[in-house]
Amino acid sequence: MESTIRFAKARAWLYGRPLVELDDVLFVLPYTLNHRLVLRPEVESAYPNKIEFVKEVVIEEVIRKIKAPIWIKAIKAYSKAVQGDKDAREELKQLADRDVVVLKLWRKYEEEEKSEMNDFEKLLISN
């Protein structure tokens, strides 16, 4: 998970984007996941290597059809939540309970929320 996040962040930075996009994650996933897989011999023989297996099976079947809609919903909720939308904040929190990737986004949101409050409190104290 951590290597996928770091690699995706690096790819986004290399392309000059301040935020990681879903395409960044999907691009790096075969390279960060393949060495963790143990395939049955009949499955392994059907693909040239594990990277191709991850691209064709894991990404296509699992990520794009199941996870992507949840992640897109979470990204939209995050964007609204940072603008102060309380309903979006609650939606993001609920999505974080169902998905570990969204949980990371939720934790990032919580950190930003605390940071903003601390900066405001510092401003009040300094005056």
Kinemage of the C-alpha trace (Angstrom):
@kinemage 1
@onewidth
@group {chain A} dominant
@subgroup {mainchain}
@vectorlist {calphas} color= white
{ca met a 1} P 0.000 0.000 0.000
{ca glu a 2} L 2.680 2.481 1.026
{ca ser a 3} L 4.823 1.758 -2.025
{ca thr a 4} L 1.788 2.224 -4.296
{ca ile a 5} L 0.993 5.568 -2.697
{ca arg a 6} L 4.585 6.802 -2.904
{ca phe a 7} L 5.020 5.667 -6.500
{ca ala a 8} L 1.693 7.254 -7.516
{ca lys a 9} L 2.659 10.529 -5.812
{ca ala a 10} L 5.999 10.502 -7.615
{ca arg a 11} L 4.298 9.878 -10.960
{ca ala a 12} L 1.848 12.728 -10.396
{ca trp a 13} L 4.741 15.029 -9.452
{ca leu a 14} L 6.695 14.020 -12.552
{ca tyr a 15} L 3.688 14.960 -14.665
{ca gly a 16} L 3.421 18.318 -12.868
{ca arg a 17} L 0.178 17.588 -11.036
{ca pro a 18} L -0.280 18.564 -7.383
{ca leu a 19} L -2.711 15.692 -6.721
{ca val a 20} L -2.605 11.991 -7.467
{ca glu a 21} L -5.201 10.862 -9.964
{ca leu a 22} L -6.771 7.438 -10.300
{ca asp a 23} L -4.747 6.839 -13.460
{ca asp a 24} L -1.542 7.274 -11.444
{ca val a 25} L -2.619 4.559 -9.019
{ca leu a 26} L -3.730 2.220 -11.792
{ca phe a 27} L -0.443 2.752 -13.651
{ca val a 28} L 1.774 1.887 -10.669
{ca leu a 29} L -0.319 -0.935 -9.215
{ca pro a 30} L 1.047 -3.736 -11.438
{ca tyr a 31} L 4.594 -2.856 -10.400
{ca thr a 32} L 3.882 -2.597 -6.685
{ca leu a 33} L 1.529 -5.576 -6.428
{ca asn a 34} L 3.020 -8.251 -8.685
{ca his a 35} L 5.763 -9.397 -6.317
{ca arg a 36} L 3.212 -10.015 -3.563
{ca leu a 37} L 1.117 -12.449 -5.593
{ca val a 38} L 1.337 -16.217 -5.599
{ca leu a 39} L -0.639 -17.578 -8.520
{ca arg a 40} L -1.827 -21.104 -9.131
{ca pro a 41} L 0.290 -22.779 -11.826
{ca glu a 42} L -2.554 -22.868 -14.368
{ca val a 43} L -3.205 -19.152 -13.893
{ca glu a 44} L 0.468 -18.246 -13.990
{ca ser a 45} L 0.992 -20.179 -17.227
{ca ala a 46} L -1.833 -18.229 -18.901
{ca tyr a 47} L 0.050 -14.914 -18.608
{ca pro a 48} L 3.573 -13.924 -19.663
{ca asn a 49} L 4.275 -12.566 -16.153
{ca lys a 50} L 2.544 -11.357 -12.997
{ca ile a 51} L 2.572 -7.738 -14.151
{ca glu a 52} L 0.373 -8.680 -17.118
{ca phe a 53} L -1.887 -10.697 -14.810
{ca val a 54} L -2.346 -7.661 -12.555
{ca lys a 55} L -3.059 -5.396 -15.538
{ca glu a 56} L -5.550 -7.720 -17.193
{ca val a 57} L -7.307 -9.288 -14.236
{ca val a 58} L -6.831 -7.307 -11.061
{ca ile a 59} L -7.115 -3.826 -12.510
{ca glu a 60} L -9.790 -4.522 -15.082
{ca glu a 61} L -12.031 -6.727 -12.990
{ca val a 62} L -11.547 -5.502 -9.463
{ca ile a 63} L -10.350 -1.938 -9.571
{ca arg a 64} L -12.273 -0.424 -12.463
{ca lys a 65} L -15.573 -2.201 -11.838
{ca ile a 66} L -15.690 -2.300 -8.048
{ca lys a 67} L -13.275 0.154 -6.461
{ca ala a 68} L -13.143 3.029 -8.936
{ca pro a 69} L -16.757 4.138 -8.361
{ca ile a 70} L -16.143 4.217 -4.599
{ca trp a 71} L -12.876 6.132 -5.004
{ca ile a 72} L -14.410 8.659 -7.390
{ca lys a 73} L -17.281 9.202 -4.960
{ca ala a 74} L -14.761 9.673 -2.131
{ca ile a 75} L -12.678 12.164 -4.110
{ca lys a 76} L -15.786 14.212 -4.871
{ca ala a 77} L -16.858 14.081 -1.215
{ca tyr a 78} L -13.359 15.106 -0.115
{ca ser a 79} L -13.386 18.091 -2.475
{ca lys a 80} L -16.716 19.268 -1.085
{ca ala a 81} L -15.739 18.530 2.529
{ca val a 82} L -12.635 20.719 2.385
{ca gln a 83} L -14.937 23.523 1.246
{ca gly a 84} L -17.011 23.068 4.413
{ca asp a 85} L -19.831 20.772 3.234
{ca lys a 86} L -20.858 18.796 6.347
{ca asp a 87} L -22.874 16.211 4.391
{ca ala a 88} L -19.862 15.492 2.175
{ca arg a 89} L -17.697 15.148 5.280
{ca glu a 90} L -20.065 12.530 6.673
{ca glu a 91} L -20.186 10.710 3.327
{ca leu a 92} L -16.387 10.593 3.215
{ca lys a 93} L -16.287 9.221 6.743
{ca gln a 94} L -18.777 6.474 5.851
{ca leu a 95} L -16.851 5.535 2.701
{ca ala a 96} L -13.650 5.349 4.782
{ca asp a 97} L -15.255 2.641 6.907
{ca arg a 98} L -15.586 0.447 3.785
{ca asp a 99} L -12.314 1.030 1.947
{ca val a 100} L -8.695 1.275 3.102
{ca val a 101} L -7.722 3.674 0.304
{ca val a 102} L -10.542 6.022 1.241
{ca leu a 103} L -9.485 5.672 4.876
{ca lys a 104} L -6.133 7.247 3.949
{ca leu a 105} L -8.021 10.117 2.290
{ca trp a 106} L -10.192 10.500 5.393
{ca arg a 107} L -7.095 10.672 7.620
{ca lys a 108} L -5.598 13.307 5.318
{ca tyr a 109} L -8.816 15.305 5.612
{ca glu a 110} L -8.758 15.009 9.407
{ca glu a 111} L -5.139 16.205 9.522
{ca glu a 112} L -5.969 19.199 7.323
{ca glu a 113} L -9.003 19.995 9.438
{ca lys a 114} L -6.920 19.933 12.635
{ca ser a 115} L -4.148 21.943 11.014
{ca glu a 116} L -6.568 24.657 9.915
{ca met a 117} L -8.073 24.836 13.388
{ca asn a 118} L -4.645 25.040 14.992
{ca asp a 119} L -3.593 27.840 12.644
{ca phe a 120} L -6.764 29.758 13.516
{ca glu a 121} L -6.186 29.240 17.231
{ca lys a 122} L -2.592 30.465 16.827
{ca leu a 123} L -3.877 33.570 15.081
{ca leu a 124} L -6.294 34.277 17.953
{ca ile a 125} L -3.596 33.793 20.551
{ca ser a 126} L -1.134 36.069 18.770
{ca asn a 127} L -3.580 39.009 18.713
